[in-house]
Amino acid sequence: MSNGHYWLSEFRALNTGIKACIYCSEHQFSNLIPEVQDWFVHVDRKFSRFLPDSELTTLNGSKGKAVLVSAAMLEVIELAEYYKKKTNGIFNPLILQALESAGYSQSYELIKHGCQLTKTPSMPESEDIYIDSSMKTVRLGPDHKLDLGGIVKGWSVDRISVWLKNEWHINRGMINAGGDLFVWSDSSDLEPWTIEIRNPLNPKQGTERLSLYRGAIATSSVLGRQWKTSTGQMHHLIDPRTMLPSQSDIIQCTVIGSNTTDCEIAAKVVCILGSEEGTEWLMNQYPDVQSICYTSAGDKHFIGNPCLLK
């Protein structure tokens, strides 16, 4: 570890900022960082709903026909189905039409200052995604469209972190994709990573600091992606029970655990369910995680044991 240095690379992909901070030699860094960047660009081109030639756009336009998909697409869709069952449908990848109807039909930087609404869709009678793993095909209902943005962020962070540790033998690093991050450190002679979680209503005060040697953190918020419409403010966290932006009392939830994808889904579900129901669900499904939630009234709630707070 004495021959290493911290190296930082920042770039954009997945419609968000990506940071890779790695403790290694200069030679290692110069070789692996292009691979890290290429990974996120590859994921973006495959899963973006804003690119007309992405694999997800092709699947969403299949009009009820079975489509041969890549191994990565199959893996993420099967993962989405797993989380849909685990959350009793509160996480639901079939909310793209609701997002578009709320105005989020283009990349966020194009709509954040205002947009037009369309009629709010109802959830189709059949919510099934038909997956044939042996044939690597997926069939959506004729009225179905997938949004995989959130789950793909967590999944891509988990995948690249494992690759860096196992293939490149990087024993200390951080990958952060728009707030979905994973850190690791296999050496006890270095300080733990310190991650700051800011109060969304008062960013200059009330910052919580998390101390981790290894683990995952994900934050979901109704404030990060908002836009104006003729009927009021909208945001991107769709409640599948209403097909409208969530109206719970939670405006931001950060979950700390061992898996970035778990944390991403859990934070979103708590935001949608609200403080009372969300706390019960999180403790039942993920009893080993910690969480920090902020409400619209300015209250802060800790779920689990906040032993990671400094």
N, C-alpha and C positions, 0 to 999 in steps of 0.2 A: 504493500500500500504506500510505502514511502516514495516510490517512483511515480506516483500518480499525481494528477492535477484535476481540478474541476473545469469542465468544458461545457459551455452553454450554447445551444442552438435554438433559435426562435424562427418560426415560419407559420404560414397559414394553410389550413386544410380543414375539411369537414365544416366549412363555414364558421371557423373559430380559430383562435390562436393556439399554437402548439409550442410547448417548451420541452426540450430534452436537456437535462443536466446530468452529466455523467462523470464519474471519477475514474480516470484511466490515463494512459499515456497519450501523447500527441499523435503518435502513429495510429493507435487504435481509433482515436476520435476521428481522424481524417478519413479513415476507411469505413467506419460504421455509420457516421451521421448521414451520408448520402443514402444509405440503406434505410435508415429510420425515416427520412423525408420521403423516399420513394414508397415506403409502406403506407404512409398516410395519404399520399397522392393516389395510390392504387385503390385504397379503401374509398376515398372520395369519389373517384370515377366510377366505382362499382355501385355504391349505395346512395349517391346523391339523387334526391327527387327533383333537383333543379336543372340537371344536365339532360338534354333530350336523348343522348345516346348511352346513358348509364344502364346497367343491367336492371336496376330497380325500376327505372322508367319503362323499360321494355316489359317487365313483369306486370306493372300496373296497367299497361295498355293491352294486356292479353285477352280481355273480354271473355273470361270464363274458360279459356283454353289452357291445357297443361303446357307448361314451359320447362324446358331443360335448363337447369340453373347450375352455376358454379358450386364448387365445394364450399367456398366461403359464404355464398348466399344461402345455401342449404343449412349450414351451421348456424347462421344468425337467425334465420326464420324458425328453425327448431328451438333455438334458445328463446325466441320471443314467445312461442307457444308455451314453453315451460313456465315462463314468468306470467303469462296470462292466466294459467291455471293456479299458480302459486298466489296470485293477488286477487283471485276471484273476479278477474276481468277488469280490475281498476287500471292495471297496465293492459292496454289493448293496442296492438300495432295497426288496427284497422280504423284509424281516426283521421286519415289524410284528408278525406272530403270535408270533415268538420273543420280542420285547420284552414283549408282553402276557403271554405264558406265564411270563416271568421276574418278572412283577408290575407292569411299567410300563404299566398299562392306563388310568391316570388321570394328570392333570397332576401333575408331580413333587411339588409342595407337599402333595398329598393322600396320597402313598404313601411319602414319604421316611423316615417313622418305622416303617415295617413294612407288609407286605402278604402275601397268600396266593399261592402258586404254583399254576399249572395244568400239565398235561402238556406237556412240551417238544415242539414240532412238528418234523417233519422237513421238509427243503426239498422242495417239490413236484417231481414228475418233470420237468415242463416249467417252465423258468424264464423263458420269453419274455414280454415285454410287447409286444403287437401295436399298432403305431403306424401310422396312416394320416395322414401330414402334410398331404396334399392335401385330405382331408375333415375334418381336425382332430378325429379320433376316436382313442380309446385303448381297448383291450380287455385286461383282466386275466384270467388264468385263474381258474376258479371258487374255487380255494383261495388266491388271491393277495391280499395287501394291501400297500400301499405306505407306507413311512415316509420322508418327504422333509425332515424337520426340519433335519438338519445341512447338507445341500446348499442348502436354501432360505436359510439364514442367510447363507452366503457369497455366493450369487447376489444376494440383495436388497441387500447392502452394495455389491457391484460395480455394480449397476444404479443405485442412488441416487447413488453417487459420480460416475459418468459424467454423470448428469443434472445434478448441481450444477456440475460443471466446464464442460460444454458448453452448457447452457441458461441457467444463471445466471452463468456466467463467474466462479465462485468459484475463486480461484487458490491457496487454502490452506485445508485442512480435514482433519477426521478423522471417520470414521463407525465406531462400535464396537458390534457386536451380540453381546453375551455372549462377548467374546474374539475374535470374527472381525472384523478391522478393516482399514480401508484409510486411508492418509494420503497427502496430496499437498501439494506446495509448489512453485510455479513461480517463486518469487523467491529469489535467492541472498543477499539482504540480511537474511534472517531465519534464526534458528537452526533446525536440523532438529528434527523431532519425536523425543522420547525416550520409549520404551516400556519398561516394566519387566516382566520375566518372573520370577516368584517360584518358588523351589524348593518343590514341593508338600509335601515332608516337613519342611521347615524354612522357613516363609514369612518369618520375621523375619531370616534370614541367607541369604547366597548368592544375592541377587537379581542377575540379569543385566539390563543396560541396553542396549537397541538404539537406534541412532541412524539415523533415516531421513528423507530429504526426500520420498520418495515410495515407496510399496510396500504390500504386504499382509502381514498376520500372522494366523495362526490357531493355536489351541491345542486339542488334544484330550486328555482325561484320564479315567481310570477313577475318579478320586476326586471329581469334581465332582457327579456324580449317582449316589449309592449309596443302597441301602435294604436293610433286614433282611428275611429270610424264615426259614421253619422249617428250611431247609437251608443257611443261611449268608448272607453278604453278596452282593448282586447289584449290577451296574452296567449302564449303558446301551450300552456298546460291544459289539455282538453280532458274534461271529466266524461268518460264514455257513458255514464248514466244519463247525462243530459245532452251530450254532444256539443257542449258549450265550454268556454274557458272556466276553469274551476273557480268557485266562489267560497272556498273554505277560509278559515281564519289564519291559516299558515301561509305566509308570503315567502318564506325561505326555509329550506331544510338541508342540513349537512349531515351525512351519515359517514361514520368511520368504521371500517371493517377490514376484512382480509382480501376481498375481491372487488375490483372496480365496478364490474357489471352489476353485482349484487347491490352495491352502494348506490349506483345510478338509479336503478329501478326502485329501490326502497325509498330514496329521497323524493322521487316523483310521486310515489303512492302516498306517502305521508302528507305531502303538499295537497294532494287531491282530497284525501279523507279528512284532513283537519286534525287539530291537536288531540281531541279525545279519542276518536275512532282510530286515527293514525298511530297514536301511541300504543294502543292495545294490539293493533295488527303487527306493528314492528316488533314488539316484545314477544309475541307469539311465534312469529316467523324467523326472527333474527335475534335471539336472546343475547348473543355475544357482542353485538355492535353497540356503539355509542352514537348519539345524535344530538345536534343543537338545532333548535327550531325558533324562528322569530314569527310573531303574529302581527297582524295589521294594527293591533292596539299598542304595539311596541313592547310586548312581553317577550321574554326569552325563556325557553324550556329546555331542560336537559333530559334526554331519554337514555336509560341505561346508566352505567357507571362512568362518570366523566373523569376517569383516571388519567386520560391522556392530556388533559388541560394543564398548561403551565401557569 
